[in-house]
Amino acid sequence: MQTQPVKHNHDRIPSGSVDDVSMDPTIAPSRLAGKAPRGLGRTRPRRSRSYSFPKTFAWGAATAAAQIEGAAFEDGKGESIWDRFARVGKIDAPTIACDHYHRYREDVALLRQLGVANYRFSVAWPRIIPAGEGETNPRGFDFYDRLIDALLEAGITPWVTLYHWDLPQTLEDRGGWRVRSTPQAFAKYAQLVVQRFSDRVKHWMTLNEILRFVPCGYSYGCDAPGARESAAVINQIYHHTLLAHGYAVEAVREYGGKRACVGLVHNPPAPVPVTETPADIAAARLEYTRQTNQLMGPLFLGDYPAAFLEAAGVDAPQVAPGDLAVISQKTDFLGLNVYYGDFVRGTADGQVERIALPAQYPKADISWLTITPQAIYWAIRHAREVYGVSTFYITENGVPYPDQVQVNGEIHDLGRREYLRNHLISLHRAIQEGFDVRGYFLWSLLDNYEWAEGYAKRFGIVHVDYETLRRTPKLSAYWYSRVIESNAVV
């Protein structure tokens, strides 16, 4: 989808906006871009006995560097594949995005005011090493120093993702993820980042959504770098990304220090049984295994499963000695990004039937996202039962809807609130059944650059006016704040 470029105004946001919010936690939410909706302030609610979460549960919000930072060509940052893809494809560019690079203190204040104690963000590889390897950029390190320090000063725990799709263009010009030198360059980048920030960062995530950026970027051509490769090349790319994950785990183990933890952020499919009967559950598990064995097998079983190798045939990836040991190193958790699922059932002959959704089935303001809250439960259960994954975080869960600003300035995004609430209820079920889920990161804090969709799709609980860059918390933001304060679905 191509959208018209968005014009931005760099003038300072008017007085009274979030720019003016101090870090004082006593400031009422009415200071956050206008008065909070009636009944949704930060006053202490009555604790709900229904859908309560464990006391140590980590509530958070997530973003990605290329989607919010802007400053795409400032302070020594190198060109990313998304900078190039946007220019060549003549689509919206992440050049300014939400201007978080200059407004990070404002966004940290938002997190604090909403009570979000955990913040997942990514480091931009081309901001740290402009060409992907070789000379580093001190000003890039300095920016993340400032951001991390601001978070810690606000009492917010930083969770750092090392790769969220913004490959340095120089590396892509040399072959990108197709060639083994890219995961090797990533290993050096990961070492530098972990060494620099490990005194303040203890929570690390390696790569984000291999199952999205590989097929969309290298097979379908709809995302950066816009390539259309053969099955053999795609399978080799998958292998190289798994290898990069393993190298990042090694970096955290060597340089992360005491109490450092690390895991992959993954987006495996989540087949949902039409009925929770043995036959349909078995069908859902069979479909999950079929769709996930190429990546989950090496990660959690230490090898490519025979079923995948047989199906791949001559297109199977080339595996060097020692690769699988690197890939399958033990991690501390699996991060799951969950947005939707598909319904399946078992047939009389033991096969799997996928149930097509009717035209009127509820969906979001984007073609691929249907409303299936059960998926968050089954994503966890399948990973545990098929691959033995023990510990989880939900690292992304969210939905885009167009915002309708009321006359009084409020944004009543009830569609988003209902989506999030029903997914949290499904997540609560998983925890009640004994699955070890330790946190939830809502996607996303801000409306942002939604990749090839540009600025047309809004996932944020905070509205961003792309003309003024003013931030305005939506109804869902105040609701999520109450969830966090109650430690329960409200």
N, C-alpha and C positions, 0 to 999 in steps of 0.2 A: 504494500500500500504506500502510495506517495502522497505526502501532504505538503502544503505550502510552507515555506520557511517562516519561522516565527520571528517577529521583530522584538527586540528587547530594549528596555530603557535602563541605562546604567545609573540614573539619578538615584540618590539615596531615597529609601522608602520613607514616606511621610511620617511625621511624629505621631506616636500612638500605636504604631505597628509593632510587630514582634521585635524589630531592630532595637526597640527601646527597653525590652524586658531585661531586667538585671538577673543575676544568678541567685537572687534571694528566694528561697523556697516558700516564703510566706506570702509572696505576691499572688493575688487571686487570679484565677484563669480569665477573668474579664480583661486583664491586661494583655491577653493573647489575642490580638487582632479583634477587639470588640468583646462584648458581653457574652459569656458562655450561655448556651441554651438553658432555659428554666429547668431546674432539677438535675442539671448535669455538671454542677460545679465540683470542686475538689473537697467539699465537706465530707466528713467521714460517714459512709453509709452503714446501715445495719448489716452485720455479717450474714451472708446467706449460708444456710446449711446445705443447699443443693449445689452440686457441681463445684465443690471446693477442691482446690489443687494442693499438692504437698507444700509444706512451709518453705522448703528450699527451692521451689520452682522458679526458674529464671524467665521473667517476662521481658521481651525486648522488641525492637524494631530493626528493620534491615534496609540498607541502601547499597548502591554500587557506584564506584568512582566515575565511570564513563557516563552514568545516568544523571548524576547530580553536580559533579564538581565544576564543569565548565573549565575556563582557563586552559583550553585545549592546546594553546600554543604560547603559553606564558611561562616565565621563570624556568626556561630550559627544558620543558616537557617535549618529548619526541612525538612524532605522528603515530597514532594507533590505527589499526585496521578499520575502526569505525569512523575515524576522521576521514580516511581515504574513501571508504565505501559510501559515506554520505555525499562527499563531493562528486565522485564519479557517477553515482546514481541519482544525483540531484534531488535528494530527499532532505528532510530536516537533519541538521547537524548537531552534535553535542558540544559545539564550540563554547556556548554559554551555559546551557542546561539550566540548573537552578542556581548557578553561581555560588555553590557551596564553598568553593575554594576561597572566596572572599567573605562569605557570610557564615562560616562554620560556627562562630560563636553564637550567632542568632539561632542556629539549628540545635546546638547543644542546649541552649536555654529552653527551647521548645521541648526537647526530651526531658529535661529536668522538671519543667512545669507540668508535664503530663505524667510524671512519675515513672517514666521508662528508665529502668536501672541498668539495662543491657543494650548495647548498640553494636550491631553487626555492620561493618563497612568494608570496602575493599581498597587495597593499595593499587594504584595504577602503575603497572610495570614500566610503561614509557615515561612516567614522571620520575621514576627512580633511576632507570637506565635507558636513556632516550633511544638508543639503537638496539636495545634488547640484550646486548652484551657489551663488555668493554667499559668505557668511561661512565662513571656514575654522576648524578646530578645532585649536588648538595642542597639546592633549594627545594628539591622534591622531598628529600629526607626531612628538611626543616618543616615543611608543611605538615607532615604527619606527626612530627614531634609536637607541634602546636595543637593539633587536633586531639591527640591522645592526652596531652597534659590538660587541655580544657575539659575533656570528658572526666578524667580522674578528679579534677578540682570540683566538678559538679556531682561527684559520687556515682558516676556511670561507668560500668565495666566495659572496656573495649573488646570486641571480638573481631579479629582481622581475617579477611579472606585474601589469599595471595593472588588469585587469578579469577577475575570476573569479566572475561571475554575481550579485554582490550589489549590484544597482542601487539607489540611494537611492529609497525609496518616494515621496518628494515628486515626483521626476521621473516615476515611473510614473503618479502621479495626474494629471500634466500630459500624458500620452500615451506616456511611456516610449520605447522604441525605434521606435515607430510614427512619431514626429515628428522632424523634422530638428534641432530644438533640443537633443535629447539627445546626438547625436554632437558638437554644438558645445560643449555643457557638458563633455563628456568631454575635448575638446581642452584646455580650460582646466585641468581637473583633472590631466591628464597633464603639462602644462607645469609645474604647481606641484610635482608629485611628483618629476619628473626634476630640476628646479632644486634641490630640497631635498637629494636624496640622490646626485646625480651625482658628488660628490667621493669617494664610497665605493662606488657601484654602477656597474658598467660593462656589465652584462648585463641587457637589458630584453626583456620579452615583452608584447605589446599586449593582445590579448583571448584568452580561453581557450574553445575549442570552440564556435564560432558554430553549427556543425551540430548541437549538442546543445541549447544554451540557447534558441535561437530556436524550433525546432519543438516542443520539450517545454514551453516556457513560453508560447508564443503560438499554437500550432496544436492540440496534443493536450490542453493544459491540465493535464498531470500534474506540472509543475514550476512554480515561481514565474515570473510572477504568476498563473498558472492561467487564461490567456485562450484563447479559440478564435476565431481571426480567419480571414478569407477569404484565398484564395490571393493576391489583389492586395496585401492588407495584409502578408502574410508576406513576399512578395518585396520590398516596400518596406523592411520591417524588416531583411532581409538586406543590402540596399543601405546602410542607415544604419550597420549594424555594420561593414561594409567601410570606410565613410567614417571611422568612429571609429578603426579600425586605421590608416588613412592619417594621420589627425591625430596619433596617438601616435608614428608614425614621424617625423613632422615635429618633434615635441617632443624626441625623442631626438637627432635631427640638430642641432637648434638649441642644446639645453641640456645634452646628455650629455657633452660634453667629448671629449678624446682617447681613443681606443681603445673608445669606446662602441659596442655592437652591439645590434641589435634585430631581432625577427622575430615572426611570428604563431604562436600555438599552435593547430594545426588538427587535426581528427579526421575526415579524409575516409575513406570506405569503402575497404576493401582486398580486392577480389576476388582469389581465389586460383585459378589454373588447376588443374583436376583432374589433368592431366598436363602436364609441362613440354615440350609439343610446340608447334610454330608455331601450329596451329589453336586450341588452348586458351589459349595466351598471348595471341593476338590477341583472343580473346573476352573475356578478363579485362581487357585494355586498353580494349576498346570499352565494356565495362560501367563501368569506372572513369571513363572520359571522360564517359559519360552522366550518372553520378551526381555528378560534381564540377564540371562546366563552369560552373555558375551562380556559384560563388565563386572557383574557381581561375582561370577565364578572366579576370575583371577584375584579379585579383591579379598574375598572371604573364604574361598576354598583352595586358593593357591595354584589354580590351573585353569586353562580354558576347557570347559566341559566338552565331552565327546559329541554331544548333540550339536553344539555350535560348530565345532570343527568339521563335522560331517556336512552340515548345511552350507558352510562357507566354501568347502572344497578347496580349489586352487586359489581362492581369494582370501584364505586365512592369513593372518598377519605373520610376519617373520619375527621370531622371538629369539633374542640373543641369550647366551648362557648368563644366568643370574638375574634376568629381568623379572621373572615371576617372584623371586624372593624379595626383590625391591618393592614390587607392586603389592604384595600380600602382607607387608609388615602390619603388625597389630596397631590399630588406632584406638582412640579413647571413646569415640562415638561415631555414629553416622548421622549427618545432617540430611533431613528430608525436606525437599521443596514440594509441597502438595497444593495443587490447584483444582484438579478434577479427576474423575475416574470414569471407567466404562463398565457397563453391566454385562455380566456373562452368566450362563447357566450350563449345566451338564445335559448331554443328550442321552438317549436310551442306549447308544452304543459306546458311551464313555468318552465322547468327544466334547469339544467346547463350542458353544454357540454364543456369539456376541450379539447383544440385543440393540438394534438400531433405535435411536431416540426419535420420538415423534417431533414433527415440526414445531409444535407448541411447547415443547419441553423448555423449562426456564434456563436461560443462559445470560452471560454477562455481555458487556459492550465490547466484545472481541470474539472473533469467530470460533476459537478453539475452546473456550472456557464455558463448560456446562456446569450447572450447580449440583454437585454430588458430594454433600458433606461426609457421607460414609467413607469416602476415599481416604481420609486422613487416618481413620482407624485401620483400614485394610492395608495401607502402605506400611504401617508399623507391623501389623500382624504377619503379613507375608514375609517381610525381611527377617523377622525373628524365626519364623517356622521353616523357611526355605534355606536361609543362609546362616542362621544362628547369630544374627546381630543382637547384641545385648543392650546397648545404650543408645538412646536417640535424643536428638533435638529436632524440633520442627523449625527449619531455618528460613522458610518462606511460606506464606499463605496469605493470599489477598485476591482482590477482584477489582476490575475497572468498571466504573459507571460514569456517565456524564454528570457533572455537578450542576445543580440548580440553586443559584444564590438567591435567598429570600430578600424581601425588601429591607429587612432589618440587618442584613449582612450574614445571617446564619446560613449554613449549608446542611440541609437535612438529607444526608446520604443513607437513608434507611435500607436501601438495597445492600450496601456494603456492610452495614451493621448486622443485618440478618445473616448474610453470608458468613461473616466472621463468627457470630454467636453460634450458629449451627455447627460450624467446624470445631469450635471449642468444646461443644457438648460431645461431639464424636471423639475428640481427643481425650476428654475426660473419661469416656468409656474405656479407652485403651489403658489409661493409667489405673482405673479401678479394677481392671482385669489382670493387673500385675505387670504390664509392660513398662520398662524403665525409660520413661520419657522425662527429661529433666528441664526442658525449657521450650519456649515458643517465641519466634521472631516474626512479627507481623510484616507483611510486605504491602505497602511501604510507608515509611514516615512521610515522604513528600511525593506529590505528583512530580513526574520526572520525564526524562527522555526515554521513551519506551521503544528503543532500538529502531527497527525498520518502520514502526508505526509512528515514529517521531513524537510530537507533543499532543497527538490526538487522543490518546488513551490515558485516563487518570486512575492510577492505583493508590494514590496517597490518602492517608487519613488527615493530611494537612494540604489544603488547596494552595497551589502556586499560580499567581497571576503572571503569565509569561511576558506581559508588557512591563509591569512594575517590579516583578519578582517578590511581591508582597506575599507573606505566608498567612493563611487563615485556617485554624483548626476546624474540622468538620464535626458534625454530630458524632461520627464514629470515633473521633479522637477523644472526645470527652467520655464517651461510653467505655473505650478501652482503658482510659485512665481510671475509671471506677472499677473495672475488672481487676486491674493491677492492684489497686488499693484494697479491694475486697479479697484478692487471691481466689476469686470464684467468678463464674459466669453470672452476670447480673442482667 
